[in-house]
């Protein structure tokens, strides 16, 4: 265990006691994110400025203490979970929108700005910030950058990396640098592209220059319901095959529809096997044409009803249902676990069959809500962790789901990141050379390995010397006990 007394005393002197927390309750609250992993925070710092972040990072470096950046804590892969009494730098108090420049189609924001607050601030000028994760009411821009977050409307508009032009970042030695530029291109390597999705392993983002997306002049939102899950999945591919790329194309199966309807009262048909929420936007004529194509594709695959939102109020209600899904599953069981693997659209039906079979084999409840348009799955395993043996079954089933998706030609993550929960699956999709290259990039930023340690890369992935850690099995569930605090909770 680290001796943090001298570190705390120095930080209190420079930042003030109210922004340096070490009481047991604070350490417990910041010892985890929204994943299953319980970590161990040694000290919590709440800076107000980039300069204060730099001071905190430099001080931690002098004392040899690891640093974990954290936003709102909505991450689902353990990326913001501190391990080994690390110092947690919480950026939620850095929540100013610094500039909005509609003429340049950009804005500068601090990392603690909430995603939805930014979108609302941009709306009067006719713009939005396109990435819209389901947690956008609480997730911060800094966290979105860390995991390269997506969202329903990223099918047409792209994930966070497509909307971040530059970042100001405090490096592991405390130096403040700008990576990227306000212009379309910047000189040298695209280090901005390395940081977006870097999960806090390269430094602490203290400001971001984000791209503004014009709000479409026309939009139409449709709810399609089906009596067969496979028909709904097949409709997804049929829509894209007709040349229509909707702004959003979401799918929910019966279990999640029923939970959502009890919560949101959005008028979802609870007897449907699955529903699709489809949104098209653009010029009015194009929207009308795309709507016809969507309806035609759905009717070819046995759609039961097609509901078109009549106004903005109904549209918002339909979206409230979809974006409440993760909260609504609490009605099924007190806990849930999910992954966000991505599979080819053409194999959605096959993979969904496999997921249901895995859940049945392990005697678990599974519901599915996901970004169907880009094949980004979110199978939710609902359970009660107080029942002995249940968590172990959940983790075994999760591993099978991940392997199923990879075998179908998929990838590990579409938007949640790798963090702790998926780090030991990395060899399933990356070769030893790939992992070595990633480790070398990380080492170039952080040669001492103090920034968000134990995340993303499996143990043993070192620059120039990649090897699987002794005793490692390649599965997060089996290797969890190898974490310094010995926990997987």
N, C-alpha and C positions, 0 to 999 in steps of 0.2 A: 504493500500500500504506500502511496506517495505521501510525503510530508508536505502538506499544503499550507501550513501555518505562515511561513515566510511569504509565500505567494499571496495569500489573502491579505496580509498586513500591507504589502506593497501596493496591491490594487485598491485597497480601502483608502490609502493615502492619496493616490492619484485620481480615483474615480468617485470616491465617496461610498460610505457604508451602505446607503440605500440601493446601490446598483451592484453590490457584490454579495451574493447570497450563499450561505453555507449551513442554514438551519436544516434539520432533518426533513421537514415537510417539503421545502423547496427542492432539496436534492432528490427526494422521491418523485416529485412531480416532473422533474426534468430528466429522469433516469430512463425514459422511454419515449417513443413516438406512438403512432397508432398501430404499430405492428404487434406481434406477440412477444417480442424480445424485451426482457427486463434487463437494463444495464446498471451502471453505477457511476453517478456523477460525483465528482469531488468538490467542485465549486462552480457556481453559476454567475455569469457576468452579463449585465444588461446595458450595453453601451448606447449612447445617443448619437454619436458622430463617427465618421470614418477614422478620425484621429484617435478616438477612444478605443476603437477596435484595434488599431495599430499598437497602441500602448499595451492593451491586454495580451495581444499575440506576442509582442516582444518580451513582456514580462514572463509569460508562460515558457518562452524559448529559453530564457536565462535559467529557469528553474527545472527545465527538462520535462515539463508537463504537456501531455497531448491535448489537442484542441479539437472540439467538435462544434461546427457551426450549426445553428438551429433556427428555423423560422417558427411557424405556427404549430409544428409538431403533428401535422396531418399525414406525414409519410407512412406508407404501408409496408415498407421493406426493411425497417430498422436502420435506415441511413442516418437518422439523427439520434440514435441511441448511443450514449456514451459508454465506453468500455474501460475498465481499469481506473476508475476515479479521475477521468479526464475533466478538463475545464470546458464547460458548455458556454459558448458565446451566443446569446439569444438576441436576434436582431429585430424583434417585434416593436421596440420603441423607436426604431429608425423608420418611420412611416410617413415621410413627407413626399409628396409629388413635387419634385424640384422645378420642372419645366414642362409645359405642354406647348408644342410648336406645330400647329396644324399645317402651316405652309411647308414645313420640312417633313411632315408626316412622321414625327418622332416625339418622344417624351423621355425625360430623365426622372427616374424614381429611386427612392431608397428601397432596400430589400424587404423592409417590414410592411410595405404597402400591400393591402389585401387585394387579391385579383379582382373581385367584383367592385371594390371601391374605385379602382383604376378605370374599369369599364364605364362605371357611372359618371366619373369625372370627365371622361372623353366624349360621352354621348351628346352633350349640347353642341359640340363642334362637328358632329356627324361622323365620329370615329369610334372604334372600339379596340380593345386588346384581344386578339382572336383566340388564343388558347383559353379554354374555359373548363378546367377540371371540375368534376362534380363537387369538389370541396371548395369551389371558388368563393363562397361566402366567408371562408375562414383561412384558406391557404394564402401564403404570401408570395410575392413575386420572387423573392430570394429562394424560397423553397421550390417554386416552379422551375427556376433556372437550375437549381441543384439536380433535380431529377429529370430535366427535360420533359416537363409535364405536357400532357395532351388534353383531351376533352372531346365531347361530342362534335364540336365544329372544326376539329382538326383534320377531318377527312378531306375537306376542300381547302382549308387554309394552312394546314401544316402545324406541327407541334412547336414548342417554345423556341427551339433553335432557329426556326425560320423568322422569329419576331424579336430577336435580341441582336442589336447592332454592335454594342460594346458593353463592357463591364469595367467598373473600377473595383479593384480587388486588393486586399491585404495579403501579401505572400507569407509563407510560414516564418520568415525572419522578421516580419513587421514592416517590410517595404510596401508602399502604396503604389500600384501601377494601374495603367489603363490598357486594356486589351481590346482590339477592334477599334472602330471609328464610327463617326456619324455618317460618313459617306458609304457608298456601295461597296467599296473595297478599301482595305488597309494594307500597308506595306508589310512584307515578311509573311511568316507563318500565320495560319488562322488559329491563334491561341484562344480567341473568343470561343471558337467552336470546340476546343478542348475543354474549356471551363463549363460550358452549358452541358449538363448531364454528368459533370465530374463529381457530384455528390459530396462536395465540400472536402475532397481529398487533396485539392491543389491550393486552397486558400479560402479567404472569407470575402464574398462579394458584398461590397458596401454601397454600390449604386449601379444602375443599369440604364442603358439607352435602349428603349424599346420602339419597335415599329408600330405605327398606327395603321389600322385597317379601316377603310371607309365602310360605314353601315350601308348595306344593300338597300336600294330604293323599294324593292318588293320582296316579300317573303311569304311562303306558304308552308304550314306545318300540318302533317297528316298522321293519323294513327290507324294502322292497318292491323286487323286481328285474324288469327288463323286457328284452326282446330287441330293442326299438326305442326310440331316444332320444325320438322324437316321441310315443310312447305315454306315456312317463314324464312329459314336459312337459305333455301334455294332462291327465294325472291330477291335476297340481297345480291347474289351474283347476277340475277337476271336484270336488275336495275342498272348495274354497272355495265353489263353487256350491251344495253341499249344506248350507251354513250352518255348516260346521266351520272354525274358525280355530285350527289347531294351535298349540301353544306353539312348535314348530319344524317346518319343512318344508324339508329340504335335498336337493339333487340332485347326483349325481356321475356322470360318464360313464365309459366303459370304461377309458380311459387312466389316469385318476386312481384308479379303483377298483383297478386292478392294482398301481399304485405304492403305494397305501395298504396293500393287503393284504400286500405283501412286507415292509412296515415294521411294521404293527400286529398282523398275524395275528388280525384280528377276525372271520374267517369270512365276509368279503364274497365274493360269487360273481364270480369274475374273468372268466367268460364272458358276463356280462350286458352289454348295450349301455349300460345306465344303471341306477342305483339311486336310490331315494328313502328318506331317513331321516326318519321322521315321529314326532313326539312330541306326545301330548295329555296334559293334566293338569287337575286340578280335583277335585271330589267324585267318589267312586267310581262312582256311578250315571251321572254325566255322562261320565266317562272311558270306561266300557263302551259307552255309546251312540255316542260319537264314534268309537271304534275300529271299530264295525260300519259306520259311514258311510264311513270311510276305506277299509276293505276292499272295500266295495261299489263305491266310485268306482274303485278300482284294478282290480277284476275287469272292470268295464265297458271298461277300456282295455288289456286283455291282460296284466295282471300275471302273471308266471310263478310266483313264490312270495311268501308273506307270512310273515315271521319276526317273532315278538313276543318281546322280551327277557323271559326267565323270572324274572330277579331283578336286583338293583342291580349285581351284578358284570358280568352280560352287558350291561346297559344302558351301564355305564361303558366297556366294551370297544368297543361300537358307536360311542360318541361319541369314543373315542380315535382310531378310524379317521378320522372326519370332521375332527377338530381337528388331526390330524397331516398333513393334505393338503399344505399349503404346504411343509413340510419334506420330505415323501416325494417330491416332484417332483425332488429332487436326484438321484434314481436315473435320471431320464430324461436330464437334461443339467445342467451345472453352474450355469446361470443361468436365471432366468425373469423375465418381465415381465407385468403384468396391470393391468387397470382394474377399476373396480367400478361401472360404469354400472347404472342401474335402468331396466327397461322394463315396460310393462304386461303383466300375466300372460297376457292373451289373445294376445300376440304373441311369447311365449317360443319357440314352435316355429319361427316365421319367423326370428327373430333368431339362434337356434342354427344353423339352416341357413346363414345368412349368415356366421356366424363360422367355421364349418368351411370354407366356400368361400374366405373371405379367407385363411385359413391355408394352404390348398392352393395358392392363386394365388401366394403368396409363399414357397412351399416351406418351411413352418414346421410344427413340432409344436404342436398346441393340445390342451389338456385343459380340461374345464369342471367346476368345483365351485362351487356358489353357493346363496344363500338363495332358493330357488325360490318360496317362499310370497309374498315381496314383490317378486319380479322383480329381485333384486339379483345381477347376474351377476359372476362372477370367472373370465373366460377366461384361462388361463395359457399364455403362449407360452414354451416351453422352448427354450433355445439355448446355444451356446458362443460367448461374446463374443470369444474368441481367434481365431475364424475370420473373416478379413477380409470385410467387407461384410454380415455377419450382423446386427449391431446395427442397421444402417440399414434392413434389411428388416423387422426386428422393429418399429421405430418407425413405418415406413410402414403396416404391418399394424395396429398399435395405433390409429393415426389413423383408419383405415377402420372399425375396430370401434367406436370412439367415435361416428363419424358415423352408422354404421348404427343404433346405439342411439338417438341423438338423433332421427333420421328416423322411428324407430318410436314416437316420443312419449315417449322416456325422458329421464333426467337424467344429469348428469356423475358424480355420486358418491352412494353410499348410506351409506358409513361411513368411507372412507379419507381423505376430504378432497381438496382441490384442490392445495395445495402448489405446487411448481414444475412437476411433470409435466403437470398439467391446466390450468394457469392460462391458457394461450393458446387453450384451447378455450372459455373462458367466453363469448365473443361468440356461440357457437353456440346458447346457451340464454338469454342475457341481452341486452337492448337497451342502447344507449348510455345511456339514462336510468337503467336498472337499475344498470349499472356505476357510473355517477356517484353514485347514492344510496349504494351500498356504499362507494365511495371517501370520501364525505363522513362517513359513520359512522366509518370508520377514522381519518380526519383529526381528528375530534372527540376521539378518545382519544389520537392520536399525531400531532400537527401537524408534527413534524419528520421523520416517516417512518423512525424508527430501529428500530421493533419488527418483527422478522422481515421485513426488506425483500425485495422481489422475489417474494413469495409471494401466492397466491390470485388477485389482480387482475392482468390483463395489463399489460405496460408501456404507459404512456400513459394509464392510468385514474387521473385526478386529480380531486379534488373541484371541481366547477364547470367542468372543462375536460377532458372525456374525449376521447381521440383514440388511434387505433392507432399504436403507435410506428413511426417511420420505418423502412421496410424490413421490418416485421413481416408475416408471412404468415398468422398465425392458427393456426399449428401448432407444437406444442412441439418436434417433431423438427427442423423447419427453423430455428426461432428460437433453438435452444439456444446457438448460438455467440454470441448477443447477451449472454449472462450475463457478468458481470465477469471471471470466470476462464476464459471461453471453452470450458467443458467440458460435455460430456454423456457420461458414462462409465457 
